[in-house]
């Protein structure tokens, strides 16, 4: 008994000792210097997150209106107007996708908006049957921007042929109904998210100033990293064949039918970098760059971690700039350049997901999404 | 990291209070032998090779089931492996001559369910179809072209259902109903030592440890951890099963060898409850994986099958706290056709399991 008590006491003492150490370091940043996380969260929510959501809401409202106008009188001019409204929404989504926490998580916004490649068979089944259940997860690849991409650019070889699908085709009426269901759903989902932020979630976000699993910084970093993960794999890696022993799947790129994959990817990496920097139309505010600098975070080679991350954003962007639209063709003609881009994105992800999170004391709670 | 430290310190404070109470009130202190508890599973006369062999048999069956992805599966061979008939194993030829089998160690319902699961998987393997709603066959993950699953027409992956129910109907069942029950009830001899195997009670305890599927210096070393040894690590961020189980196994074994009855009975209770609760944690871990593959019909259905298998396997635990009605209520939250799954279904499944096993605060990180 005495031995056991001594062992227990020793263990207790050790645990208490380490607990008090960790407590003092957790209350502030891991280094001695403190960083005003609330000020960073204020900058990010006021100048980046809410503007991103509301801008996407605007483009979704415009898109839905363009669908209504087109469905009323489907003609070449309305189709062109609808296509550009769609492109505007897809571009704005690139600056919105990273914020997949809180109300956006509740609304399942990311996968509801942008699951690709589109499941053309499922889309056509839904159109033919005239039934569509938006709550089925099996319909995720038959809705959102990728399905619209197919419906507005992929159902014919040119705009004349596309127009026929909405005028003379036997399923024209069903196709128009489906188009309207999808654009309305997009609009409804983002409106739900914006409303939630405007009716209480903003305060929730600003007040969860810790770095634990439920904190705003924790969720932001997790979703930022997850978005980089998705970017790396789905926009570049999978189409280029990095997960399939080099067998390319060019048709799996984002925006396959509208052929603006590289354009979107460049907007996407710019948006991710802006989150990291806290940079918006209002200027360069507090971001993770300032946070890492303030606490003196070092890279594995001993230098400033912030400098390494910024340099890697630049390197990855430069690689993306060497690619050309349509990316699906570029993959066929120059697969090496696409996989080289993947490699740089992979390095960026490691910095953000491993080095940055360990410096900030943030736990990654999402899995790798492969294997069992 | 912070979470675990806080939990650890809270535990330590409780321990400290408990110890000081006992010191102030010596009349309640039992006469307890003095002994030290090692930090690894290093005791004299330990032999859990029978458990290791059976885990190897399960693994070889799961490996053979992968054949459903490329052609017709040999169902007879799988059933022979289940009963160790006609020398079916090739991982290690000693399996064939071991005199050990899986079937007679399984909970009675599992003995017949396993055959049903094998038949279902074999039927899928014979179709030669590409899996989709209403069509049994082999499907490919949309995220990873190299990842394939054999699914029934309603999206069930019986290879995973088999694997997960064996974790319940064989491993948990043996640990909980056989070995831990014996320790808790003090129903085995703890006096006569057989060289290499210890007393009957020591041997039972060692076989239970062997079924966990971890190295003796776990969790410092995780090499070769399989089945529950793998899952206790996967759920460790939300439920610290690695430490809870290892501490209990070490403390209990030391107590048995030192005739400290009260202590090993307490550890047996911890492990009996732990091997039910970890099933809930594993099911929630699958929910998390489902959420990470929401838009991947094939992979999502396979993960839903894993989750279903874990929940269903609770039926094989005679010592469970969850009732049959509660298990059926959770199973009823799964759609009849897995292709009909909605996010609401996923959240309902998650919430029901979390509530049952008191994992509400960690339900999204397990």
Contacts between the chains, C-beta under 8 A, distances in Angstrom:
chain1	res1	chain2	res2	distance
A	1	B	29	6.6
A	1	B	32	4.6
A	1	B	34	6.7
A	2	B	34	6.7
A	3	B	34	5.0
A	3	B	35	7.1
A	3	B	36	6.1
A	4	B	32	7.5
A	4	B	34	7.7
A	4	B	37	7.9
A	5	B	19	5.5
A	5	B	23	7.7
A	7	B	36	7.1
A	7	B	37	7.1
A	8	B	15	5.6
A	8	B	16	7.8
A	8	B	19	5.7
A	9	B	16	7.4
A	9	B	19	7.0
A	11	B	12	6.7
A	11	B	15	7.6
A	12	B	12	4.1
A	12	B	13	7.6
A	12	B	15	5.8
A	12	B	16	4.9
A	15	B	5	7.9
A	15	B	8	5.1
A	15	B	9	5.2
A	15	B	11	7.6
A	15	B	12	4.1
A	16	B	9	6.0
A	16	B	12	6.0
A	16	B	13	7.7
A	18	B	5	6.4
A	18	B	9	7.9
A	19	B	5	5.4
A	19	B	6	6.9
A	19	B	8	7.1
A	19	B	9	3.7
A	19	B	12	7.9
A	22	B	1	7.5
A	22	B	2	6.3
A	22	B	5	4.9
A	26	B	2	5.2
A	108	B	294	7.1
A	108	B	343	5.4
A	111	B	294	5.1
A	111	B	295	4.6
A	115	B	295	3.9
A	117	B	142	7.4
A	135	B	342	4.4
A	135	B	343	7.2
A	135	B	344	6.8
A	136	B	339	7.7
A	136	B	340	6.2
A	136	B	341	7.4
A	136	B	342	6.1
A	137	B	294	5.4
A	137	B	295	7.1
A	137	B	297	7.6
A	137	B	300	6.5
A	137	B	341	5.1
A	137	B	342	6.2
A	137	B	343	6.5
A	137	B	346	7.9
A	138	B	133	6.7
A	138	B	297	5.5
A	138	B	339	4.9
A	138	B	340	7.3
A	138	B	341	7.4
A	140	B	294	6.4
A	140	B	295	4.1
A	141	B	142	7.2
A	141	B	295	6.0
A	141	B	297	7.7
A	211	B	2	7.8
A	212	B	2	6.2
A	212	B	3	6.9
A	213	B	3	7.1
A	213	B	365	5.7
A	233	B	143	7.2
A	234	B	143	7.7
A	238	B	143	7.0
A	238	B	144	7.6
A	238	B	145	7.8
A	243	B	143	7.9
A	243	B	144	5.0
A	243	B	145	6.6
A	243	B	146	6.4
A	244	B	144	7.7
A	244	B	145	4.2
A	244	B	146	5.9
A	245	B	146	7.4
A	247	B	145	7.1
A	249	B	145	6.8
A	361	B	1	6.9
A	361	B	2	7.0
A	363	B	1	6.9
A	363	B	3	7.8
A	363	B	237	7.2
A	363	B	365	7.9
A	365	B	237	7.3
A	365	B	364	7.2
A	365	B	365	4.7
A	366	B	292	6.3
A	367	B	288	6.7
A	367	B	289	6.1
A	367	B	292	5.4
A	369	B	143	6.4
A	369	B	289	7.8
A	369	B	292	4.7
A	369	B	293	6.2
A	370	B	143	7.2
A	370	B	144	5.6
A	370	B	147	7.0
A	371	B	147	7.7
A	372	B	160	7.7
A	372	B	302	7.9
A	372	B	306	7.3
